[in-house]
Structures are given as structure tokens and as C-alpha cells.
Amino acid sequence: MATKPAASAQAVSPLAVDNHGLSTPEARNVQCWLMDNWGYPGPLNGQLGTESWKAIQRFLQADWGYPGPINGVPEFSTDRALLTFLTAEYGYPGPIDGVWGPGATVAFKRFAAWCAGAC
């Protein structure tokens, strides 16, 4: 009987796009703000991909305690810093645990609405 390996040695790759619950127009608003303020190179397509998340991570590292690499992967540390920002500025009720949920999405949508002024 042949045995199968318990785990693969393949690296886990990030999703191509992760809008964290934002619609395409809402994510485009965030991209406009990121382009104006945090070095997002475009395009303004409403798809939060690697370059969008790198810009978000630069913002979070500068102002909201993000300790991780600028790699464009919205993982636990990115989400925790983003939740810290959304708690302070956009009414996210907590907890700040790095776990994305419905309350975080509502607060992120409030931020995206504010970002519309950048477009």
C-alpha cells in the first residue's frame, strides 16, 4: 500500500484580490486615497490586490502599529492593525483580535465612503 505525504511542501500564495467585504466601487475609493497618500501605483480598478495591500500596510505601519513586512498579504498582523485604525476612526466595536468579521466590514465600508473624496 502506497503512503501519501501528510502535508505539501508548496508555499501558500495569497489571494489575487481580497476586498475585505468592500464592493468594487468602495474598494476603488480606498485605492484613490491610497494613490494620493501611500504610494499605490494603480490601477484604480476596485480590486484590492497585492499593490493595494502594500499601500495599506505602509499606512498601517506608519500610523497604526503594523509590525509586519510590506508584502501585500492581508494576514493576521495586517488585519489587527487595520482593526485598530477602524476602532479609533470608524466605529468598529471590537475586539481587536486580527479576525475579520461583519463589524469590521461595516467599519471598513465607512472608511471607503470617506475615501470617496479622493476620487
PyRosetta script that sets phi, psi and omega in degrees:
from pyrosetta import init, pose_from_sequence

init()
pose = pose_from_sequence("MATKPAASAQAVSPLAVDNHGLSTPEARNVQCWLMDNWGYPGPLNGQLGTESWKAIQRFLQADWGYPGPINGVPEFSTDRALLTFLTAEYGYPGPIDGVWGPGATVAFKRFAAWCAGAC")
pose.set_psi(1, 127.8)
pose.set_omega(1, 179.3)
pose.set_phi(2, -77.8)
pose.set_psi(2, 142.5)
pose.set_omega(2, 177.6)
pose.set_phi(3, -102.1)
pose.set_psi(3, 151.0)
pose.set_omega(3, 178.6)
pose.set_phi(4, -107.0)
pose.set_psi(4, 144.2)
pose.set_omega(4, 176.3)
pose.set_phi(5, -64.5)
pose.set_psi(5, 146.6)
pose.set_omega(5, -178.9)
pose.set_phi(6, -72.2)
pose.set_psi(6, -30.7)
pose.set_omega(6, -177.8)
pose.set_phi(7, -144.4)
pose.set_psi(7, 155.4)
pose.set_omega(7, 178.8)
pose.set_phi(8, -90.4)
pose.set_psi(8, 150.0)
pose.set_omega(8, 177.4)
pose.set_phi(9, -89.2)
pose.set_psi(9, 2.3)
pose.set_omega(9, -178.6)
pose.set_phi(10, -70.6)
pose.set_psi(10, 143.6)
pose.set_omega(10, 177.3)
pose.set_phi(11, -74.5)
pose.set_psi(11, 148.1)
pose.set_omega(11, 175.8)
pose.set_phi(12, -83.2)
pose.set_psi(12, 128.2)
pose.set_omega(12, 179.6)
pose.set_phi(13, -105.0)
pose.set_psi(13, 148.8)
pose.set_omega(13, -179.3)
pose.set_phi(14, -71.6)
pose.set_psi(14, 158.0)
pose.set_omega(14, 173.0)
pose.set_phi(15, -63.5)
pose.set_psi(15, 147.5)
pose.set_omega(15, 179.7)
pose.set_phi(16, -64.3)
pose.set_psi(16, -37.5)
pose.set_omega(16, -178.5)
pose.set_phi(17, -138.9)
pose.set_psi(17, 135.8)
pose.set_omega(17, 175.2)
pose.set_phi(18, -143.2)
pose.set_psi(18, 98.2)
pose.set_omega(18, -177.3)
pose.set_phi(19, -83.6)
pose.set_psi(19, 1.1)
pose.set_omega(19, 178.7)
pose.set_phi(20, 48.4)
pose.set_psi(20, 41.9)
pose.set_omega(20, 175.2)
pose.set_phi(21, 89.9)
pose.set_psi(21, -5.1)
pose.set_omega(21, 179.1)
pose.set_phi(22, -79.2)
pose.set_psi(22, 146.0)
pose.set_omega(22, 171.1)
pose.set_phi(23, -72.3)
pose.set_psi(23, 168.8)
pose.set_omega(23, 177.8)
pose.set_phi(24, -58.7)
pose.set_psi(24, -47.2)
pose.set_omega(24, 177.6)
pose.set_phi(25, -62.5)
pose.set_psi(25, -37.4)
pose.set_omega(25, 178.5)
pose.set_phi(26, -65.6)
pose.set_psi(26, -44.2)
pose.set_omega(26, 179.3)
pose.set_phi(27, -64.5)
pose.set_psi(27, -34.8)
pose.set_omega(27, 176.4)
pose.set_phi(28, -62.7)
pose.set_psi(28, -40.4)
pose.set_omega(28, 176.3)
pose.set_phi(29, -57.2)
pose.set_psi(29, -45.4)
pose.set_omega(29, 179.2)
pose.set_phi(30, -62.9)
pose.set_psi(30, -42.1)
pose.set_omega(30, 178.8)
pose.set_phi(31, -61.5)
pose.set_psi(31, -39.3)
pose.set_omega(31, 177.5)
pose.set_phi(32, -59.5)
pose.set_psi(32, -45.6)
pose.set_omega(32, 179.3)
pose.set_phi(33, -64.2)
pose.set_psi(33, -42.7)
pose.set_omega(33, 178.2)
pose.set_phi(34, -63.1)
pose.set_psi(34, -38.0)
pose.set_omega(34, 178.9)
pose.set_phi(35, -64.7)
pose.set_psi(35, -42.1)
pose.set_omega(35, -178.9)
pose.set_phi(36, -71.4)
pose.set_psi(36, -26.8)
pose.set_omega(36, -168.7)
pose.set_phi(37, -124.0)
pose.set_psi(37, -24.6)
pose.set_omega(37, -169.1)
pose.set_phi(38, -134.2)
pose.set_psi(38, 23.6)
pose.set_omega(38, 170.6)
pose.set_phi(39, 76.4)
pose.set_psi(39, 20.3)
pose.set_omega(39, 175.7)
pose.set_phi(40, -69.3)
pose.set_psi(40, 123.7)
pose.set_omega(40, -174.6)
pose.set_phi(41, -85.6)
pose.set_psi(41, -1.7)
pose.set_omega(41, -178.2)
pose.set_phi(42, 96.4)
pose.set_psi(42, 174.6)
pose.set_omega(42, 7.1)
pose.set_phi(43, -83.2)
pose.set_psi(43, 166.9)
pose.set_omega(43, 175.8)
pose.set_phi(44, -92.4)
pose.set_psi(44, 76.6)
pose.set_omega(44, -173.1)
pose.set_phi(45, -114.2)
pose.set_psi(45, 0.7)
pose.set_omega(45, 179.5)
pose.set_phi(46, 73.0)
pose.set_psi(46, 18.9)
pose.set_omega(46, 178.8)
pose.set_phi(47, -119.7)
pose.set_psi(47, 106.0)
pose.set_omega(47, -178.2)
pose.set_phi(48, -76.9)
pose.set_psi(48, 93.3)
pose.set_omega(48, 178.6)
pose.set_phi(49, -103.2)
pose.set_psi(49, -161.1)
pose.set_omega(49, -174.0)
pose.set_phi(50, -55.7)
pose.set_psi(50, -47.7)
pose.set_omega(50, -177.6)
pose.set_phi(51, -67.1)
pose.set_psi(51, -36.7)
pose.set_omega(51, 175.5)
pose.set_phi(52, -62.3)
pose.set_psi(52, -45.6)
pose.set_omega(52, -178.2)
pose.set_phi(53, -69.1)
pose.set_psi(53, -31.0)
pose.set_omega(53, 174.1)
pose.set_phi(54, -62.5)
pose.set_psi(54, -42.6)
pose.set_omega(54, 179.0)
pose.set_phi(55, -65.7)
pose.set_psi(55, -41.1)
pose.set_omega(55, 176.3)
pose.set_phi(56, -60.9)
pose.set_psi(56, -42.8)
pose.set_omega(56, 179.4)
pose.set_phi(57, -64.7)
pose.set_psi(57, -37.0)
pose.set_omega(57, 176.1)
pose.set_phi(58, -61.4)
pose.set_psi(58, -45.1)
pose.set_omega(58, 177.5)
pose.set_phi(59, -59.8)
pose.set_psi(59, -48.8)
pose.set_omega(59, -177.6)
pose.set_phi(60, -66.5)
pose.set_psi(60, -35.4)
pose.set_omega(60, 178.3)
pose.set_phi(61, -67.5)
pose.set_psi(61, -40.5)
pose.set_omega(61, -178.0)
pose.set_phi(62, -69.7)
pose.set_psi(62, -37.0)
pose.set_omega(62, -168.5)
pose.set_phi(63, -125.5)
pose.set_psi(63, -14.0)
pose.set_omega(63, -169.8)
pose.set_phi(64, -134.2)
pose.set_psi(64, 23.1)
pose.set_omega(64, 170.0)
pose.set_phi(65, 78.2)
pose.set_psi(65, 18.0)
pose.set_omega(65, 176.9)
pose.set_phi(66, -68.6)
pose.set_psi(66, 120.4)
pose.set_omega(66, -175.2)
pose.set_phi(67, -97.7)
pose.set_psi(67, -4.0)
pose.set_omega(67, -170.8)
pose.set_phi(68, -90.4)
pose.set_psi(68, -174.3)
pose.set_omega(68, 179.2)
pose.set_phi(69, -76.1)
pose.set_psi(69, 157.1)
pose.set_omega(69, 173.9)
pose.set_phi(70, -88.7)
pose.set_psi(70, 85.4)
pose.set_omega(70, -174.1)
pose.set_phi(71, -122.3)
pose.set_psi(71, -2.4)
pose.set_omega(71, 177.9)
pose.set_phi(72, 76.3)
pose.set_psi(72, 14.0)
pose.set_omega(72, 179.3)
pose.set_phi(73, -106.3)
pose.set_psi(73, 113.6)
pose.set_omega(73, -178.9)
pose.set_phi(74, -80.3)
pose.set_psi(74, 78.3)
pose.set_omega(74, -177.9)
pose.set_phi(75, -101.4)
pose.set_psi(75, -166.5)
pose.set_omega(75, -173.5)
pose.set_phi(76, -50.5)
pose.set_psi(76, -50.6)
pose.set_omega(76, -177.2)
pose.set_phi(77, -65.5)
pose.set_psi(77, -37.1)
pose.set_omega(77, 176.8)
pose.set_phi(78, -63.8)
pose.set_psi(78, -49.2)
pose.set_omega(78, -178.7)
pose.set_phi(79, -63.5)
pose.set_psi(79, -38.4)
pose.set_omega(79, 179.8)
pose.set_phi(80, -63.0)
pose.set_psi(80, -45.0)
pose.set_omega(80, 177.9)
pose.set_phi(81, -66.7)
pose.set_psi(81, -38.9)
pose.set_omega(81, 178.2)
pose.set_phi(82, -64.3)
pose.set_psi(82, -39.4)
pose.set_omega(82, 176.4)
pose.set_phi(83, -64.8)
pose.set_psi(83, -36.5)
pose.set_omega(83, 176.3)
pose.set_phi(84, -60.4)
pose.set_psi(84, -46.8)
pose.set_omega(84, 177.2)
pose.set_phi(85, -60.8)
pose.set_psi(85, -48.7)
pose.set_omega(85, -176.8)
pose.set_phi(86, -66.4)
pose.set_psi(86, -29.8)
pose.set_omega(86, 175.7)
pose.set_phi(87, -66.8)
pose.set_psi(87, -46.7)
pose.set_omega(87, -176.4)
pose.set_phi(88, -71.2)
pose.set_psi(88, -33.9)
pose.set_omega(88, -169.7)
pose.set_phi(89, -114.8)
pose.set_psi(89, -22.4)
pose.set_omega(89, -170.5)
pose.set_phi(90, -134.2)
pose.set_psi(90, 22.4)
pose.set_omega(90, 169.3)
pose.set_phi(91, 76.0)
pose.set_psi(91, 18.8)
pose.set_omega(91, 174.6)
pose.set_phi(92, -65.8)
pose.set_psi(92, 127.0)
pose.set_omega(92, -173.7)
pose.set_phi(93, -83.5)
pose.set_psi(93, 0.0)
pose.set_omega(93, 177.7)
pose.set_phi(94, 92.8)
pose.set_psi(94, 174.9)
pose.set_omega(94, 2.5)
pose.set_phi(95, -82.3)
pose.set_psi(95, 163.1)
pose.set_omega(95, 176.8)
pose.set_phi(96, -94.1)
pose.set_psi(96, 81.7)
pose.set_omega(96, -173.0)
pose.set_phi(97, -122.2)
pose.set_psi(97, 4.8)
pose.set_omega(97, 179.2)
pose.set_phi(98, 80.0)
pose.set_psi(98, 5.3)
pose.set_omega(98, 179.5)
pose.set_phi(99, -104.7)
pose.set_psi(99, 122.2)
pose.set_omega(99, -177.4)
pose.set_phi(100, -83.3)
pose.set_psi(100, 131.1)
pose.set_omega(100, 179.3)
pose.set_phi(101, -142.7)
pose.set_psi(101, -172.3)
pose.set_omega(101, -175.9)
pose.set_phi(102, -60.0)
pose.set_psi(102, -39.4)
pose.set_omega(102, 178.7)
pose.set_phi(103, -64.1)
pose.set_psi(103, -36.3)
pose.set_omega(103, 177.5)
pose.set_phi(104, -66.4)
pose.set_psi(104, -40.6)
pose.set_omega(104, 179.6)
pose.set_phi(105, -63.3)
pose.set_psi(105, -42.5)
pose.set_omega(105, 178.7)
pose.set_phi(106, -59.7)
pose.set_psi(106, -45.9)
pose.set_omega(106, 179.8)
pose.set_phi(107, -66.7)
pose.set_psi(107, -38.3)
pose.set_omega(107, 178.9)
pose.set_phi(108, -64.9)
pose.set_psi(108, -36.2)
pose.set_omega(108, 176.3)
pose.set_phi(109, -65.5)
pose.set_psi(109, -36.5)
pose.set_omega(109, 175.6)
pose.set_phi(110, -62.6)
pose.set_psi(110, -43.7)
pose.set_omega(110, 177.1)
pose.set_phi(111, -61.4)
pose.set_psi(111, -44.3)
pose.set_omega(111, 179.9)
pose.set_phi(112, -60.9)
pose.set_psi(112, -37.5)
pose.set_omega(112, 178.0)
pose.set_phi(113, -64.7)
pose.set_psi(113, -40.6)
pose.set_omega(113, 177.7)
pose.set_phi(114, -64.7)
pose.set_psi(114, -38.0)
pose.set_omega(114, -179.3)
pose.set_phi(115, -65.3)
pose.set_psi(115, -16.7)
pose.set_omega(115, -178.3)
pose.set_phi(116, -56.7)
pose.set_psi(116, -27.5)
pose.set_omega(116, 178.9)
pose.set_phi(117, -64.8)
pose.set_psi(117, -17.1)
pose.set_omega(117, 179.7)
pose.set_phi(118, -84.2)
pose.set_psi(118, -15.3)
pose.set_omega(118, -176.0)
pose.set_phi(119, -88.9)
pose.dump_pdb("model.pdb")
